[in-house]
Amino acid sequence: MQPKPKTHSLLGLDDLSPPDATALLAKARNLQRVAEAGQARPLLRGKNIGLLCEADDDHDAILFRRAVTGLGAHFARIRPSLSDLSTPQEVQHTARMLGRLYDAVVCQGMAASVVQQVRKDAGVPVFDGIASWDHLTVQLAEHLGEGLLDDNRHFLLQAVLLTALG
């Protein structure tokens, strides 16, 4: 039996408490400082992160891949075969398989109900669209400072992954 994912409020990110948001921003700022000093380390070496999304060349998918590989983790983009028309058994089987293959999964552009079911059955952290432009992570990244928004998003995504997997 797979271990249950962390039940930290970070998994949803929608109801992130102010102290959790402050801690996440602090972690992202620290990652940014370390990278600017040329001292970045592969903190997630040996971890496998899966991104379920349609397009590999999508800007958000590229940004997410850069954040994952910048931490030393392995990245895989998987074309999602699940939808809200999938049977509960199909979703459960797929979620369990994803949980065996990956240490964390990000679902991009999938129905929220399907993501919830995957989250329930995967046994690993499952995020809903954390790399997408309309996600809360973009709003948080705007609070990181004067850098380019994509760079800030990069460090915030890394902070999310480190918090969930570190």
Phi and psi in degrees as GROMACS dihedral restraints (atoms count N, CA, C in turn):
[ dihedral_restraints ]
;  ai    aj    ak    al  type     phi  dphi    fc
    3     4     5     6     1   -73.7    20    10
    4     5     6     7     1   144.7    20    10
    6     7     8     9     1   -67.2    20    10
    7     8     9    10     1   148.5    20    10
    9    10    11    12     1   -72.4    20    10
   10    11    12    13     1   147.2    20    10
   12    13    14    15     1   -67.4    20    10
   13    14    15    16     1   160.4    20    10
   15    16    17    18     1   -58.9    20    10
   16    17    18    19     1   140.3    20    10
   18    19    20    21     1   -96.8    20    10
   19    20    21    22     1    23.0    20    10
   21    22    23    24     1   -61.4    20    10
   22    23    24    25     1   145.0    20    10
   24    25    26    27     1   -62.6    20    10
   25    26    27    28     1   -12.5    20    10
   27    28    29    30     1   -62.4    20    10
   28    29    30    31     1   -30.7    20    10
   30    31    32    33     1   -60.4    20    10
   31    32    33    34     1   -35.7    20    10
   33    34    35    36     1   -86.8    20    10
   34    35    36    37     1   -35.9    20    10
   36    37    38    39     1    60.3    20    10
   37    38    39    40     1   -18.7    20    10
   39    40    41    42     1   -70.4    20    10
   40    41    42    43     1   -35.0    20    10
   42    43    44    45     1  -109.6    20    10
   43    44    45    46     1    38.2    20    10
   45    46    47    48     1   -64.3    20    10
   46    47    48    49     1   124.9    20    10
   48    49    50    51     1   -72.1    20    10
   49    50    51    52     1   156.4    20    10
   51    52    53    54     1   -55.7    20    10
   52    53    54    55     1   -41.7    20    10
   54    55    56    57     1   -64.5    20    10
   55    56    57    58     1   -37.6    20    10
   57    58    59    60     1   -66.3    20    10
   58    59    60    61     1   -40.3    20    10
   60    61    62    63     1   -64.0    20    10
   61    62    63    64     1   -41.4    20    10
   63    64    65    66     1   -63.4    20    10
   64    65    66    67     1   -43.3    20    10
   66    67    68    69     1   -64.8    20    10
   67    68    69    70     1   -39.9    20    10
   69    70    71    72     1   -65.2    20    10
   70    71    72    73     1   -43.7    20    10
   72    73    74    75     1   -63.4    20    10
   73    74    75    76     1   -39.6    20    10
   75    76    77    78     1   -63.6    20    10
   76    77    78    79     1   -41.7    20    10
   78    79    80    81     1   -64.6    20    10
   79    80    81    82     1   -41.3    20    10
   81    82    83    84     1   -64.3    20    10
   82    83    84    85     1   -41.8    20    10
   84    85    86    87     1   -62.4    20    10
   85    86    87    88     1   -40.0    20    10
   87    88    89    90     1   -64.8    20    10
   88    89    90    91     1   -43.4    20    10
   90    91    92    93     1   -60.9    20    10
   91    92    93    94     1   -38.8    20    10
   93    94    95    96     1   -64.2    20    10
   94    95    96    97     1   -46.5    20    10
   96    97    98    99     1   -61.6    20    10
   97    98    99   100     1   -43.3    20    10
   99   100   101   102     1   -63.5    20    10
  100   101   102   103     1   -42.7    20    10
  102   103   104   105     1   -66.1    20    10
  103   104   105   106     1   -41.7    20    10
  105   106   107   108     1   -65.1    20    10
  106   107   108   109     1   -28.4    20    10
  108   109   110   111     1   -84.0    20    10
  109   110   111   112     1    -1.2    20    10
  111   112   113   114     1    73.3    20    10
  112   113   114   115     1    26.0    20    10
  114   115   116   117     1  -116.4    20    10
  115   116   117   118     1    21.7    20    10
  117   118   119   120     1   -62.9    20    10
  118   119   120   121     1   140.6    20    10
  120   121   122   123     1  -122.6    20    10
  121   122   123   124     1   154.8    20    10
  123   124   125   126     1   -78.8    20    10
  124   125   126   127     1    76.1    20    10
  126   127   128   129     1   -68.1    20    10
  127   128   129   130     1   -18.3    20    10
  129   130   131   132     1  -115.8    20    10
  130   131   132   133     1    28.9    20    10
  132   133   134   135     1   -56.6    20    10
  133   134   135   136     1   134.7    20    10
  135   136   137   138     1    88.9    20    10
  136   137   138   139     1    -8.5    20    10
  138   139   140   141     1   -88.7    20    10
  139   140   141   142     1   149.3    20    10
  141   142   143   144     1  -117.9    20    10
  142   143   144   145     1   125.6    20    10
  144   145   146   147     1  -118.6    20    10
  145   146   147   148     1   128.1    20    10
  147   148   149   150     1  -106.6    20    10
  148   149   150   151     1   137.8    20    10
  150   151   152   153     1  -117.1    20    10
  151   152   153   154     1   114.1    20    10
  153   154   155   156     1   -91.2    20    10
  154   155   156   157     1   106.8    20    10
  156   157   158   159     1  -156.7    20    10
  157   158   159   160     1   162.0    20    10
  159   160   161   162     1   -73.2    20    10
  160   161   162   163     1   -47.6    20    10
  162   163   164   165     1  -110.6    20    10
  163   164   165   166     1   126.7    20    10
  165   166   167   168     1   -76.2    20    10
  166   167   168   169     1   -24.9    20    10
  168   169   170   171     1   -98.2    20    10
  169   170   171   172     1     9.0    20    10
  171   172   173   174     1   -63.0    20    10
  172   173   174   175     1   141.3    20    10
  174   175   176   177     1   -55.4    20    10
  175   176   177   178     1   -44.1    20    10
  177   178   179   180     1   -67.0    20    10
  178   179   180   181     1   -38.0    20    10
  180   181   182   183     1   -65.8    20    10
  181   182   183   184     1   -39.1    20    10
  183   184   185   186     1   -65.6    20    10
  184   185   186   187     1   -43.7    20    10
  186   187   188   189     1   -60.8    20    10
  187   188   189   190     1   -44.1    20    10
  189   190   191   192     1   -65.1    20    10
  190   191   192   193     1   -43.9    20    10
  192   193   194   195     1   -58.2    20    10
  193   194   195   196     1   -42.5    20    10
  195   196   197   198     1   -62.9    20    10
  196   197   198   199     1   -40.4    20    10
  198   199   200   201     1   -65.8    20    10
  199   200   201   202     1   -43.3    20    10
  201   202   203   204     1   -65.8    20    10
  202   203   204   205     1   -51.2    20    10
  204   205   206   207     1   -69.7    20    10
  205   206   207   208     1   -26.5    20    10
  207   208   209   210     1   -64.4    20    10
  208   209   210   211     1   -22.0    20    10
  210   211   212   213     1   -94.8    20    10
  211   212   213   214     1     2.5    20    10
  213   214   215   216     1    87.2    20    10
  214   215   216   217     1     4.1    20    10
  216   217   218   219     1   -83.3    20    10
  217   218   219   220     1   160.1    20    10
  219   220   221   222     1   -86.1    20    10
  220   221   222   223     1   143.0    20    10
  222   223   224   225     1  -120.6    20    10
  223   224   225   226     1   138.1    20    10
  225   226   227   228     1  -138.0    20    10
  226   227   228   229     1   132.8    20    10
  228   229   230   231     1  -100.8    20    10
  229   230   231   232     1   128.4    20    10
  231   232   233   234     1  -119.7    20    10
  232   233   234   235     1   130.1    20    10
  234   235   236   237     1   -73.7    20    10
  235   236   237   238     1   122.7    20    10
  237   238   239   240     1   -70.8    20    10
  238   239   240   241     1   136.2    20    10
  240   241   242   243     1  -109.5    20    10
  241   242   243   244     1     0.6    20    10
  243   244   245   246     1   -94.7    20    10
  244   245   246   247     1   147.2    20    10
  246   247   248   249     1  -148.9    20    10
  247   248   249   250     1  -179.9    20    10
  249   250   251   252     1   -71.6    20    10
  250   251   252   253     1    -3.8    20    10
  252   253   254   255     1   -92.1    20    10
  253   254   255   256     1    -9.3    20    10
  255   256   257   258     1   -68.2    20    10
  256   257   258   259     1   146.8    20    10
  258   259   260   261     1   -73.4    20    10
  259   260   261   262     1   155.1    20    10
  261   262   263   264     1   -56.4    20    10
  262   263   264   265     1   -34.6    20    10
  264   265   266   267     1   -66.7    20    10
  265   266   267   268     1   -40.2    20    10
  267   268   269   270     1   -63.0    20    10
  268   269   270   271     1   -44.2    20    10
  270   271   272   273     1   -64.7    20    10
  271   272   273   274     1   -45.0    20    10
  273   274   275   276     1   -62.1    20    10
  274   275   276   277     1   -46.1    20    10
  276   277   278   279     1   -61.6    20    10
  277   278   279   280     1   -46.6    20    10
  279   280   281   282     1   -63.7    20    10
  280   281   282   283     1   -43.2    20    10
  282   283   284   285     1   -60.9    20    10
  283   284   285   286     1   -44.3    20    10
  285   286   287   288     1   -63.1    20    10
  286   287   288   289     1   -39.9    20    10
  288   289   290   291     1   -64.7    20    10
  289   290   291   292     1   -42.9    20    10
  291   292   293   294     1   -60.9    20    10
  292   293   294   295     1   -39.4    20    10
  294   295   296   297     1   -65.2    20    10
  295   296   297   298     1   -28.4    20    10
  297   298   299   300     1   -77.7    20    10
  298   299   300   301     1   -31.4    20    10
  300   301   302   303     1   -89.7    20    10
  301   302   303   304     1   -29.6    20    10
  303   304   305   306     1  -126.5    20    10
  304   305   306   307     1   152.7    20    10
  306   307   308   309     1   -85.5    20    10
  307   308   309   310     1   -20.2    20    10
  309   310   311   312     1  -158.7    20    10
  310   311   312   313     1   152.8    20    10
  312   313   314   315     1  -132.7    20    10
  313   314   315   316     1   137.1    20    10
  315   316   317   318     1  -115.9    20    10
  316   317   318   319     1   125.9    20    10
  318   319   320   321     1  -102.1    20    10
  319   320   321   322     1   123.8    20    10
  321   322   323   324     1  -118.7    20    10
  322   323   324   325     1   121.7    20    10
  324   325   326   327     1    75.1    20    10
  325   326   327   328     1    25.4    20    10
  327   328   329   330     1  -108.8    20    10
  328   329   330   331     1   155.8    20    10
  330   331   332   333     1   -60.4    20    10
  331   332   333   334     1   138.5    20    10
  333   334   335   336     1   -58.3    20    10
  334   335   336   337     1   -36.5    20    10
  336   337   338   339     1   -64.9    20    10
  337   338   339   340     1   -36.4    20    10
  339   340   341   342     1   -69.9    20    10
  340   341   342   343     1   -42.9    20    10
  342   343   344   345     1   -60.5    20    10
  343   344   345   346     1   -42.1    20    10
  345   346   347   348     1   -60.1    20    10
  346   347   348   349     1   -42.3    20    10
  348   349   350   351     1   -67.7    20    10
  349   350   351   352     1   -41.5    20    10
  351   352   353   354     1   -61.6    20    10
  352   353   354   355     1   -44.6    20    10
  354   355   356   357     1   -58.8    20    10
  355   356   357   358     1   -40.1    20    10
  357   358   359   360     1   -66.1    20    10
  358   359   360   361     1   -37.7    20    10
  360   361   362   363     1  -104.6    20    10
  361   362   363   364     1   -11.2    20    10
  363   364   365   366     1   -74.2    20    10
  364   365   366   367     1   -35.1    20    10
  366   367   368   369     1    80.1    20    10
  367   368   369   370     1     6.7    20    10
  369   370   371   372     1  -133.7    20    10
  370   371   372   373     1   163.8    20    10
  372   373   374   375     1   -59.3    20    10
  373   374   375   376     1   131.8    20    10
  375   376   377   378     1  -126.7    20    10
  376   377   378   379     1   123.6    20    10
  378   379   380   381     1  -109.0    20    10
  379   380   381   382     1   147.3    20    10
  381   382   383   384     1  -104.7    20    10
  382   383   384   385     1    98.8    20    10
  384   385   386   387     1    64.8    20    10
  385   386   387   388     1    32.5    20    10
  387   388   389   390     1   -63.7    20    10
  388   389   390   391     1   -19.1    20    10
  390   391   392   393     1   -96.4    20    10
  391   392   393   394     1    -2.2    20    10
  393   394   395   396     1   -79.4    20    10
  394   395   396   397     1   154.8    20    10
  396   397   398   399     1   -64.7    20    10
  397   398   399   400     1   -27.5    20    10
  399   400   401   402     1   -97.8    20    10
  400   401   402   403     1    17.4    20    10
  402   403   404   405     1   -91.6    20    10
  403   404   405   406     1   157.8    20    10
  405   406   407   408     1   -55.1    20    10
  406   407   408   409     1   -28.3    20    10
  408   409   410   411     1   -60.0    20    10
  409   410   411   412     1   -30.3    20    10
  411   412   413   414     1   -67.8    20    10
  412   413   414   415     1   -43.6    20    10
  414   415   416   417     1   -61.7    20    10
  415   416   417   418     1   -42.7    20    10
  417   418   419   420     1   -65.0    20    10
  418   419   420   421     1   -39.6    20    10
  420   421   422   423     1   -62.1    20    10
  421   422   423   424     1   -28.8    20    10
  423   424   425   426     1   -65.0    20    10
  424   425   426   427     1   -18.5    20    10
  426   427   428   429     1   -93.7    20    10
  427   428   429   430     1     3.4    20    10
  429   430   431   432     1   -79.1    20    10
  430   431   432   433     1   -23.2    20    10
  432   433   434   435     1   141.4    20    10
  433   434   435   436     1  -156.7    20    10
  435   436   437   438     1   -83.9    20    10
  436   437   438   439     1    -5.2    20    10
  438   439   440   441     1   -66.2    20    10
  439   440   441   442     1   173.5    20    10
  441   442   443   444     1   -63.7    20    10
  442   443   444   445     1   143.1    20    10
  444   445   446   447     1   -59.1    20    10
  445   446   447   448     1   -41.3    20    10
  447   448   449   450     1   -62.6    20    10
  448   449   450   451     1   -38.3    20    10
  450   451   452   453     1   -65.7    20    10
  451   452   453   454     1   -42.4    20    10
  453   454   455   456     1   -63.0    20    10
  454   455   456   457     1   -41.3    20    10
  456   457   458   459     1   -61.4    20    10
  457   458   459   460     1   -40.9    20    10
  459   460   461   462     1   -55.2    20    10
  460   461   462   463     1   -50.5    20    10
  462   463   464   465     1   -70.1    20    10
  463   464   465   466     1   -33.5    20    10
  465   466   467   468     1   -68.9    20    10
  466   467   468   469     1   -41.0    20    10
  468   469   470   471     1   -61.1    20    10
  469   470   471   472     1   -40.4    20    10
  471   472   473   474     1   -62.7    20    10
  472   473   474   475     1   -41.1    20    10
  474   475   476   477     1   -63.1    20    10
  475   476   477   478     1   -40.5    20    10
  477   478   479   480     1   -61.3    20    10
  478   479   480   481     1   -48.1    20    10
  480   481   482   483     1   -64.0    20    10
  481   482   483   484     1   -42.8    20    10
  483   484   485   486     1   -64.1    20    10
  484   485   486   487     1   -38.6    20    10
  486   487   488   489     1   -64.7    20    10
  487   488   489   490     1   -40.0    20    10
  489   490   491   492     1   -77.5    20    10
  490   491   492   493     1   -33.5    20    10
  492   493   494   495     1  -114.5    20    10
  493   494   495   496     1   -17.0    20    10
